[in-house]
Amino acid sequence: MMRRTIFIGLLAFSLSPWAHGAVFQRNLDALEKIDRETPRVEEKVPPMATIYQGISARLSSADMSALDKADLDDFWRAAKILAFYTSDPAYVRDMRKAFDELARRMIVETRDREDMQASYVSARMFGDAQQFARLPANQGVLKEPPILRSRALETDKLTLLQINHDGLVAVQHRAAISHGVHVLVVSSPACHFSRNAAAAIASDP
C-alpha cells in the first residue's frame, strides 16, 4: 500500500510541470502570432496584454523558482515583448523577476543583460537602470545610462531627452518643432534595428 501511494504521488508531480508548460507555450504562441500578423501597435497591444494576463496570473515571485527552463524563457519573452511595445514599468518589473531567476540559474547571456537595461531606459526607469548596470555581474558589460535631469515642464506637451556629449546626463526639454517639414525618428533602445541605425548615423553624420 505504501509503494502504491508513493507511486501516485510521483506521477502527479511529474505531470504538473508538463501541464503548466503546455499552457505557457500556447499563450506565448498566441501572443507572438498577434505580434506577427497585426501591424499596428495600437491594435496588437490590447489582445496581447489580455493573453499576457493569462500567463502572469499563473505566477508569483514565490513560485518563479519552480518553473522549468522552457516556462521561464516563455515568461521572459512574453514580458519583453509587452515591455517593448508599451514601455510600461509593470512589464519591465516582470522582466526583472524572470531575469533574476535566469541569473540565479546562471543561464543569462550578454544580450539578456542588454535587453533588461534597454527596457529600463525605454520605460524611463533610469534609477533602476543605473542600479542594474552597477551589479557586479554587469560591470564591464553594461555602460551606465545617463542621469535624468527633469525640468518643470507641462506634461501634455511634446518633450525630448537630450543627452550631453559625455553621455552622463540626460536633460528633458520641450520639443521645439516649428512649422515646415520635419523628420521624426521613432526608435527603441531594445530594438536591434534602432541600435544599428544609431551606430550607422553616428559613424556617418
N, C-alpha and C positions, 0 to 999 in steps of 0.2 A: 504493500500500500504506500509505503514511503517513497519507493522508487517511482511509482506512477505519479505521485504528487510533484516530485522534483521535475520529472519529465514534462508535465503540463506547464509548470512554471517557466521552464527554459523555453518551451515552444512559444508561449505568449510573449516572452521577452524578445525572441528573435523576430517575431512578426511585426512588432511595434515599429521599429525603425524603418522597415520596408514600407509600411502603410504611410508613415509620416513622410518619407521621401517621395512617394508617388504623388501626394497632394502638392508638395512643394514644386515638383517638376512640372506638373500640369499647370499650376498657377504661373510659373515663370514662362513656360511655353506660350501661354495665352497672352501674357504681358508683352513678350517680345514680338509676338505676331501683330499685335496692335501697333507696336512701335514701327515695325517694318512696313505695314500696309496703310497707315494713316499719316499722311504727310504734314498736316497742320498741327502744330504743338497744342494749340488751344482745344483741338478736338481729340487728341490722343491722351492727354493727361488725365481727364476725369475718369475714363474707364480703366486706365492703368492704375490710378490711385485706388479704385474700388477693388481691383484684383490684389493689389499690394496689401490692402487691409486684411484680405483673407490669409495672406502669408504671415503678416506681423501679429495677427490675432492669436496665432498658434504658438507664439513665442513670448518669453520674458527673459530678462537678463539672467535670471536664475537658471533657466534650462538651456541657455546658449551652449554651454559646455557639453550638453547631452546630444547635440546634433552631430550626425556623421559628416564627413568632409563634403559630400555632394550637397547635402542640405545647407551647410554653412556657406558654400560657394554660391548656391542659388539665392540665399538671403542677401549676401553681399552684392551680387549682381543686380538684384531687384531694387535694393535701396540705392545703389549707384545710379541706375537709370532714372529713377524718380528725382534724385538729387540733381542730376544733370539738367533735367528739363524744368525744374521748379526753383532750384536754389533755396529750397525750404530747409531751415535748420533741423526740423524733425527728422527728415530723411538722412541728413548728414550725421545726426547723432546715432541713427540706426546703423549707418555705415561704420561708425566708430565701434559700436558694440561687436559687429562682425569682425572688424579689423583686429580688435584686441584679442578675440578668441583665435583668429588665424595666427596672430603673433605668438600667442601662448603655445600654440602647437608648432611654432617655428616653420610655418609654410607661407609666409608673406614674401612677395618679390618687390624689387625696387619700384616697379610700375604701380603696385598696390599702395605703396607709401606716397608716391607722387599723386595718384588719384585721390587719396584721402586728403592730402594737403590742398590740392586744387579745389576740391569740393568745399573745404572750409573757406577758402578765399572767395569762391563764387557766391557763397551764402553770406559773405561779408562777416564771417566769424574770425576776424583777424587775431584776436587773443588766443582762440583755440588753435589756430594755425601756427602761431608762434610757439605755443607750448608744445605742440606736436613736433615741430621741427627741432626743438631743443631736447627731445628724448634721446638718451644715449644711442639707441639703435639707429636714429635718423641723422645724427651728427656726421657731417662729411658726405651725406647722401642728399639731404634736402637743404635748400637755401631758405633762410628765414624770410617770411613775407614782410612787406613794409608795414610800419606802424601807421594806423589810420589817425589822421588829424581832422576831425569833423568841425565844420563851421555851423553857425546858426542859420540854416537855410530853410526855405519853405519846402515842406515835404512833398507838395503836389507839383513842384517844378522839376524839370529835367536837370539832373546833375551828372557829373562825371568825376572820376577819381584820377588825379594827376600825380604820377609817381616821379619824385625828383631824380636827378641824374645818378646819385649813388644807390638808388633803389631801396633806401632805408625808410622813407616816409611817403605816405600817400595822402594827399590833401583833397578834400571834397570841394568841388566848385560848382557853381551854377553853369550849366552848359549855355554858352553864348552862341546861339545859332541865329544868324540874321537871315534876311531874305536872299533868295537865289538858290542855286543848285548845290547840294552838299551830299557827300558820300559818307554814310554811316556804316561802319563795320561792326556787326554783332558777333561776338565770339565768346568762347568759354575757355578758362584755363584747364578744364577737364577734357577738352576736345583735342585730339592729336592733330587734326587738320588746322585748328586755330593756332596751336603751338608751332606747327611747321610754317604756316603763313607768317606769323610774327617773326620767326627767325629769318625767313626769306626777305621780308620787308626791312628788317634791321640791317641785313647784310648788303642791301641794295636800295638805299633811301632815294 
